[in-house]
Amino acid sequence: MSRIVVVGGGIVGASAAYHLAEGGTDTILVDRFDQGQATAAGAGIISAGSSQTIPGAVLDYAATAVPFYQSLIDELAAIGQTQTGYDAVGEMICARNDEEFAQLQPLLGFYQERFRYQNGPVEFIDGQQARSLFPALGEIPGAIHIPDVARVDGALMRDALLAGARHHGATLRSGDSSLMLESGSVTGVTVDGERITADAVIIAGGAWTNALLKPLGVSIDVAPQRGQILHLTMPGADTSRWPIIQKLSDQYILTFGPDRVVVGATREFDSGFDYRLTVGGTRSVLDEALSVAPGLAAGSIKEWRVGFRPISKDGLPWLGSVSGAKNVVVATGLGPSGLTLGPYSGLVAAQLAMDQVPDVDLKAFSPARASA
């Protein structure tokens, strides 16, 4: 039996370990639980299609990654892992005033084409209809309603995948990893000084990936993008089925039962690994949320989370074998689409590490473009 080590316990690494172990591979996952791990901070909208700026290659990839979610959720449920926060609650892209509504109108056809395969119609709804679905909304002129969009709790989904990996025989380790080189070849990893041999290594280190690649003399374009996210509670309100709220901006609102509301998130480039809640970030998140949903002002602040999304300048993930080390697979750079694309990317990384051919075109995501 071959052994594969996965470095990184976010949603990509957790999924890779799950799929490796499920397939009978001797699997070891190692994570050092860095402060600011994106998966731990995030609550995700499972719909790359609602972004107007997503690169075409990522959109094509998402067409496979998004439907994959439901089959994975069903697999996890079959082994008793049902707490993921995953549910198709729908999404509303809201106009806050008449000027924004005029900007929204030409986008209806765009979204109808993007979501043409879903069950419910993509259509305009008026402000009253929107408030009936999301009672905290203000007096808005209308919204585009996309009924089948789903959301997930990143930390819960990761934990379910890790539990699934253990169920199938994977070993989970806590510690600091580095690649182990012998005669120029990667033969495994060391974990806090302990040598672990492996036939292949998957590096799913998120924004910390380049530190792991350093022994190979390889570097890719991935950097941390700080996101500050606020969690509220709305006592007395059942928020479990409120739809996701998007505006004509990057920030969002989504909810979980029984009364939790998540608002965010900032997208701060050049932040480094500065794990702080900032005054500017706080104001940005609250101002954006209350501008469309003033009813949230009655809520209580439960917690803040800060995460570092791994992001590339071209907006494309890094997914494939490393040049000069074919048994090292990199899986990172998913940026704000991490929770949308992460579970499927973990499967793809596992397939590559096992010398299998994935069902999707990965040319645009190849680590070879780092030296192009």
Residue pairs with C-beta under 8 A, 6 or more apart in sequence:
1 24
1 25
1 26
2 25
2 26
2 199
2 200
2 354
3 25
3 26
3 27
3 28
3 197
3 198
3 199
4 20
4 25
4 26
4 27
4 28
4 198
4 199
4 200
4 201
4 202
4 350
4 353
4 354
5 27
5 28
5 29
5 30
5 177
5 188
5 189
5 196
5 198
5 200
5 201
5 202
6 13
6 16
6 17
6 20
6 27
6 28
6 29
6 30
6 201
6 202
6 204
7 13
7 29
7 30
7 31
7 177
7 189
7 201
7 202
7 203
7 204
7 205
7 212
8 30
8 31
8 202
8 203
8 204
8 205
8 206
8 208
9 29
9 30
9 31
9 33
9 37
9 158
9 162
9 172
10 31
10 37
10 38
10 39
10 40
10 158
10 204
10 206
10 338
10 342
11 39
11 154
11 157
11 158
11 161
11 338
11 339
11 342
11 343
11 346
12 204
12 206
12 331
12 332
12 334
12 338
12 342
12 343
12 345
12 346
12 349
13 29
13 31
13 202
13 204
13 205
13 331
13 346
14 29
14 39
14 158
14 161
14 162
14 165
14 346
15 72
15 161
15 342
15 343
15 344
15 345
15 346
15 347
15 350
16 29
16 202
16 204
16 331
16 346
16 347
16 349
16 350
16 353
17 27
17 29
17 161
17 162
17 165
17 170
17 172
17 346
18 161
18 162
18 164
18 165
18 168
18 170
18 346
19 346
19 347
19 350
19 351
20 27
20 165
20 170
20 350
20 353
20 354
21 27
21 164
21 165
21 166
21 167
21 168
21 169
21 170
22 164
22 165
22 168
23 350
23 354
25 350
25 354
26 169
27 165
27 169
27 170
27 171
28 170
28 171
28 172
28 173
28 196
28 198
29 162
29 165
29 170
29 171
29 172
29 173
30 172
30 173
30 174
30 175
30 177
30 189
30 191
31 172
31 173
31 174
32 174
32 175
32 176
32 177
33 174
34 206
34 208
35 275
36 224
36 226
36 273
36 275
36 306
36 307
36 308
37 206
37 307
37 308
38 154
38 206
38 207
38 227
38 307
38 308
38 309
38 310
38 338
39 154
39 155
39 157
39 158
39 206
39 307
39 338
39 339
39 342
40 154
40 155
40 158
40 305
40 307
41 154
41 227
41 229
41 305
41 306
41 307
42 154
42 155
42 227
42 229
42 265
42 305
42 307
42 338
42 339
43 85
43 151
43 152
43 153
43 154
43 229
43 254
43 256
43 262
43 339
44 151
44 152
44 153
44 154
44 338
44 339
44 340
45 91
45 149
45 150
45 151
45 244
45 246
45 252
45 254
45 339
45 340
46 66
46 69
46 86
46 149
46 150
46 151
46 152
46 339
46 340
47 66
47 91
47 146
47 149
47 150
47 340
48 54
48 58
48 59
48 62
48 65
48 66
48 337
48 340
48 341
49 59
49 62
49 66
49 111
49 114
49 115
50 91
50 93
50 111
50 114
50 146
50 149
50 246
51 337
52 107
52 110
54 62
54 315
54 337
55 314
55 315
55 316
55 364
57 316
57 364
57 365
58 315
58 316
58 317
58 337
58 341
60 360
60 361
61 317
61 341
61 344
61 360
61 365
62 337
62 340
62 341
64 344
64 359
64 360
65 340
65 341
65 343
65 344
65 345
66 340
68 343
68 344
68 347
69 86
69 150
69 152
69 343
69 344
72 343
73 84
73 86
75 164
76 82
76 84
76 160
76 161
76 164
79 164
79 167
81 160
81 161
81 163
81 164
81 167
82 160
83 156
83 159
83 160
84 152
84 153
84 156
84 157
84 160
85 151
85 152
85 153
85 156
85 157
85 256
86 150
86 151
86 152
86 153
86 157
87 150
87 151
87 241
88 147
88 148
88 149
88 150
89 149
89 150
89 151
89 241
89 242
89 243
89 244
89 254
89 255
90 120
90 133
90 145
90 146
90 147
90 148
90 149
90 243
90 244
91 145
91 146
91 149
91 243
91 244
91 245
91 246
92 125
92 130
92 133
92 134
92 143
92 144
92 145
92 146
92 243
92 244
92 245
92 246
93 104
93 107
93 111
93 143
93 144
93 146
93 246
93 247
93 248
94 130
94 137
94 140
94 142
94 143
94 245
94 246
94 247
94 292
95 101
95 103
95 104
95 140
95 141
95 142
95 143
95 248
96 138
96 140
96 247
96 291
96 292
97 140
97 141
98 141
100 141
100 247
100 248
101 141
101 142
103 248
104 142
104 143
104 144
104 248
105 124
107 144
108 122
108 123
108 124
108 144
111 122
111 144
111 146
112 122
115 122
115 146
115 148
118 146
118 147
118 148
119 147
119 148
120 147
120 148
121 147
122 144
122 145
122 146
122 147
123 144
123 145
124 142
124 143
124 144
124 145
125 133
125 142
125 143
125 144
125 145
126 141
126 142
127 137
127 139
127 140
127 141
127 142
127 143
129 145
130 137
130 140
130 142
130 143
130 145
131 137
131 140
133 145
133 242
133 243
134 242
134 243
134 245
134 293
135 237
135 242
135 295
136 234
136 237
136 242
136 261
136 293
136 294
136 295
136 296
137 245
137 292
137 293
137 295
138 292
138 293
138 294
138 295
140 292
145 243
149 243
149 244
151 244
151 254
151 256
152 339
153 256
154 338
154 339
157 339
157 343
161 343
161 346
162 172
165 172
166 172
173 191
175 191
175 192
175 194
176 191
176 192
177 189
177 190
177 191
177 212
178 189
178 190
178 212
178 215
179 186
179 189
179 201
179 212
179 213
179 215
179 216
179 328
180 186
180 187
180 188
180 189
180 190
180 195
180 196
180 197
181 187
181 215
181 216
185 325
185 327
186 201
186 216
186 325
186 327
186 328
187 197
187 198
188 195
188 196
188 197
188 198
188 201
189 196
189 198
189 201
190 196
199 327
200 327
200 328
200 329
200 353
200 354
201 327
201 328
201 329
201 353
202 328
202 329
202 331
202 349
202 350
202 353
203 209
203 212
203 213
203 328
203 329
203 330
203 331
203 332
204 331
204 332
204 346
204 349
205 211
205 212
205 332
206 308
206 310
206 332
207 222
207 223
207 224
207 225
207 273
207 308
207 309
207 310
207 311
207 332
209 220
209 222
209 310
209 318
209 330
209 332
209 333
210 219
210 220
210 222
213 219
213 220
213 322
213 330
216 322
216 324
216 325
216 328
218 322
218 323
218 324
218 325
218 367
218 370
219 370
220 312
220 318
220 330
220 332
220 333
220 367
220 370
221 312
221 313
221 314
221 333
221 370
222 310
222 311
222 312
222 318
222 332
222 333
223 269
223 270
223 310
223 311
223 312
224 271
224 272
224 273
224 308
224 309
224 310
224 311
225 267
225 268
225 269
225 271
225 308
225 309
225 310
225 311
225 335
225 336
226 266
226 268
226 271
226 274
226 281
226 306
226 307
226 308
226 309
227 264
227 265
227 266
227 267
227 268
227 306
227 307
227 308
227 309
227 336
228 264
228 265
228 266
228 268
228 277
228 278
228 281
228 282
228 284
228 285
228 304
228 305
228 306
229 262
229 263
229 264
229 265
229 285
229 304
229 305
229 306
229 307
230 262
230 263
230 264
230 282
230 285
230 286
230 289
230 301
230 304
231 260
231 261
231 262
231 301
231 302
231 303
231 304
231 305
232 260
232 261
232 262
232 263
232 296
232 299
232 300
232 301
232 302
233 259
233 260
233 261
233 299
233 300
233 302
234 259
234 260
234 261
234 296
234 298
234 299
235 259
235 299
235 300
236 259
237 259
238 257
238 258
238 259
239 255
239 256
239 257
239 258
239 259
239 260
239 261
240 255
240 256
240 257
240 258
241 257
242 255
242 261
244 252
244 253
244 254
245 252
245 253
245 254
245 292
245 293
246 252
247 288
247 291
247 292
249 288
250 267
250 336
251 263
251 264
251 265
251 266
251 284
251 285
251 288
251 289
252 263
252 264
252 265
253 261
253 262
253 263
253 289
253 292
253 293
253 296
254 261
254 262
255 261
255 262
256 262
260 302
261 296
261 299
263 285
263 286
263 288
263 289
263 296
264 285
265 285
265 307
266 281
266 284
266 285
267 309
267 336
268 281
269 311
271 308
273 308
275 306
275 308
276 306
277 304
277 306
282 304
289 296
290 296
290 297
309 334
309 335
309 336
309 338
310 332
310 333
310 334
310 335
310 338
311 333
311 335
311 336
312 318
312 333
312 335
315 335
316 333
316 364
316 365
317 331
317 332
317 333
317 334
317 335
317 341
317 345
317 365
318 330
318 331
318 332
318 333
318 365
318 367
318 370
319 330
319 331
319 333
319 345
319 348
319 349
319 352
319 362
319 365
319 366
319 367
320 329
320 330
320 352
320 362
320 365
320 366
320 367
320 368
321 327
321 328
321 329
321 330
321 352
321 367
322 328
322 329
322 330
322 367
323 367
323 368
323 370
323 371
327 353
329 349
329 352
329 353
330 367
331 345
331 346
331 348
331 349
333 365
334 340
334 341
334 342
334 345
347 358
348 358
348 360
348 362
351 357
351 358
352 358
